[in-house]
Amino acid sequence: MTQGVKYFEGFRSESYTCCGGKRTIGYGHTGKSVSKGIISEAEASELLQKELHKYKNIVLEIVKVPLTDNQLASLTSFTYNCGRGALYQLVSQEGRLNDGNYQSVSEVMPMYRKAGGKIRKGLVKRRSFELELWHG
């Protein structure tokens, strides 16, 4: 999963504004390290590992049904990219994953393909990657 996240986020040593309008650095980091303005690949990798661990815990907190390791990795990547609120919507609405409907992830996750109001090819590909993880 980590390699997939690195691939889709791409590494940028200098801070920039992503297509979703957020200041970003490294491998998609949007937190306080952006203010440094520059980051090494090693720093960015370490930061990504810490953040993925944090997002994994968010998935474990929100999801109420058992997950395989691949399903957990899929939802961790998704949450890192889309955020806690999107994960909650993905799994907690009536008839979705937390109600035991595992198939709902395959149906709903591909809808999260827009940034800045536009469908982004990179997000379509990322959701496809995450669904491949989901299905093992």
Contacts in CASP RR format, 6 or more apart in sequence:
PFRMAT RR
TARGET T0000
AUTHOR 0000-0000-0000
METHOD contacts of the structure
MODEL  1
MTQGVKYFEGFRSESYTCCGGKRTIGYGHTGKSVSKGIISEAEASELLQK
ELHKYKNIVLEIVKVPLTDNQLASLTSFTYNCGRGALYQLVSQEGRLNDG
NYQSVSEVMPMYRKAGGKIRKGLVKRRSFELELWHG
1 52 0 8 1.000
1 73 0 8 1.000
1 74 0 8 1.000
1 76 0 8 1.000
1 77 0 8 1.000
1 133 0 8 1.000
2 48 0 8 1.000
2 49 0 8 1.000
2 52 0 8 1.000
4 77 0 8 1.000
4 129 0 8 1.000
5 27 0 8 1.000
5 48 0 8 1.000
5 52 0 8 1.000
5 77 0 8 1.000
5 80 0 8 1.000
5 81 0 8 1.000
6 27 0 8 1.000
6 45 0 8 1.000
6 48 0 8 1.000
8 81 0 8 1.000
8 122 0 8 1.000
8 125 0 8 1.000
8 126 0 8 1.000
8 129 0 8 1.000
9 26 0 8 1.000
9 27 0 8 1.000
9 28 0 8 1.000
9 48 0 8 1.000
9 81 0 8 1.000
10 26 0 8 1.000
10 27 0 8 1.000
10 28 0 8 1.000
11 26 0 8 1.000
11 27 0 8 1.000
11 41 0 8 1.000
11 44 0 8 1.000
12 24 0 8 1.000
12 25 0 8 1.000
12 26 0 8 1.000
12 28 0 8 1.000
13 25 0 8 1.000
13 26 0 8 1.000
13 38 0 8 1.000
13 39 0 8 1.000
13 40 0 8 1.000
13 41 0 8 1.000
13 44 0 8 1.000
14 25 0 8 1.000
14 37 0 8 1.000
14 38 0 8 1.000
15 23 0 8 1.000
15 24 0 8 1.000
15 25 0 8 1.000
15 34 0 8 1.000
15 35 0 8 1.000
15 36 0 8 1.000
15 37 0 8 1.000
15 38 0 8 1.000
16 23 0 8 1.000
16 24 0 8 1.000
16 25 0 8 1.000
17 23 0 8 1.000
17 24 0 8 1.000
18 24 0 8 1.000
18 28 0 8 1.000
18 30 0 8 1.000
18 115 0 8 1.000
19 115 0 8 1.000
19 116 0 8 1.000
19 118 0 8 1.000
19 120 0 8 1.000
20 115 0 8 1.000
20 116 0 8 1.000
21 115 0 8 1.000
21 116 0 8 1.000
22 30 0 8 1.000
23 30 0 8 1.000
23 34 0 8 1.000
24 30 0 8 1.000
24 34 0 8 1.000
25 33 0 8 1.000
25 34 0 8 1.000
25 36 0 8 1.000
25 37 0 8 1.000
25 38 0 8 1.000
25 39 0 8 1.000
25 44 0 8 1.000
26 39 0 8 1.000
26 41 0 8 1.000
26 44 0 8 1.000
26 47 0 8 1.000
26 48 0 8 1.000
27 44 0 8 1.000
27 45 0 8 1.000
27 47 0 8 1.000
27 48 0 8 1.000
28 48 0 8 1.000
29 39 0 8 1.000
29 44 0 8 1.000
29 47 0 8 1.000
29 48 0 8 1.000
29 51 0 8 1.000
33 39 0 8 1.000
33 43 0 8 1.000
33 47 0 8 1.000
39 47 0 8 1.000
51 80 0 8 1.000
52 76 0 8 1.000
52 80 0 8 1.000
55 76 0 8 1.000
55 79 0 8 1.000
55 80 0 8 1.000
55 83 0 8 1.000
56 72 0 8 1.000
56 76 0 8 1.000
58 79 0 8 1.000
58 84 0 8 1.000
58 87 0 8 1.000
59 67 0 8 1.000
59 72 0 8 1.000
59 75 0 8 1.000
59 76 0 8 1.000
59 79 0 8 1.000
59 87 0 8 1.000
60 72 0 8 1.000
62 84 0 8 1.000
62 87 0 8 1.000
62 88 0 8 1.000
62 91 0 8 1.000
62 92 0 8 1.000
62 98 0 8 1.000
63 75 0 8 1.000
63 91 0 8 1.000
63 97 0 8 1.000
63 98 0 8 1.000
64 98 0 8 1.000
65 97 0 8 1.000
65 98 0 8 1.000
65 100 0 8 1.000
65 102 0 8 1.000
67 75 0 8 1.000
68 136 0 8 1.000
70 133 0 8 1.000
70 134 0 8 1.000
70 135 0 8 1.000
70 136 0 8 1.000
71 105 0 8 1.000
71 133 0 8 1.000
71 134 0 8 1.000
71 136 0 8 1.000
73 133 0 8 1.000
74 105 0 8 1.000
74 130 0 8 1.000
74 131 0 8 1.000
74 133 0 8 1.000
74 134 0 8 1.000
75 87 0 8 1.000
75 90 0 8 1.000
75 91 0 8 1.000
75 105 0 8 1.000
75 130 0 8 1.000
75 134 0 8 1.000
77 126 0 8 1.000
77 129 0 8 1.000
77 130 0 8 1.000
77 133 0 8 1.000
78 86 0 8 1.000
78 87 0 8 1.000
78 90 0 8 1.000
78 109 0 8 1.000
78 112 0 8 1.000
78 127 0 8 1.000
78 130 0 8 1.000
79 86 0 8 1.000
79 87 0 8 1.000
81 123 0 8 1.000
81 126 0 8 1.000
82 112 0 8 1.000
86 112 0 8 1.000
90 96 0 8 1.000
90 97 0 8 1.000
90 105 0 8 1.000
90 108 0 8 1.000
90 109 0 8 1.000
90 112 0 8 1.000
91 97 0 8 1.000
91 98 0 8 1.000
91 105 0 8 1.000
92 98 0 8 1.000
95 101 0 8 1.000
95 104 0 8 1.000
96 104 0 8 1.000
96 105 0 8 1.000
96 108 0 8 1.000
97 104 0 8 1.000
97 105 0 8 1.000
105 131 0 8 1.000
105 134 0 8 1.000
106 131 0 8 1.000
106 134 0 8 1.000
106 135 0 8 1.000
109 127 0 8 1.000
109 130 0 8 1.000
109 131 0 8 1.000
109 134 0 8 1.000
110 124 0 8 1.000
110 127 0 8 1.000
110 128 0 8 1.000
110 131 0 8 1.000
112 123 0 8 1.000
112 127 0 8 1.000
113 119 0 8 1.000
113 120 0 8 1.000
113 123 0 8 1.000
113 124 0 8 1.000
113 127 0 8 1.000
114 120 0 8 1.000
114 123 0 8 1.000
115 123 0 8 1.000
END
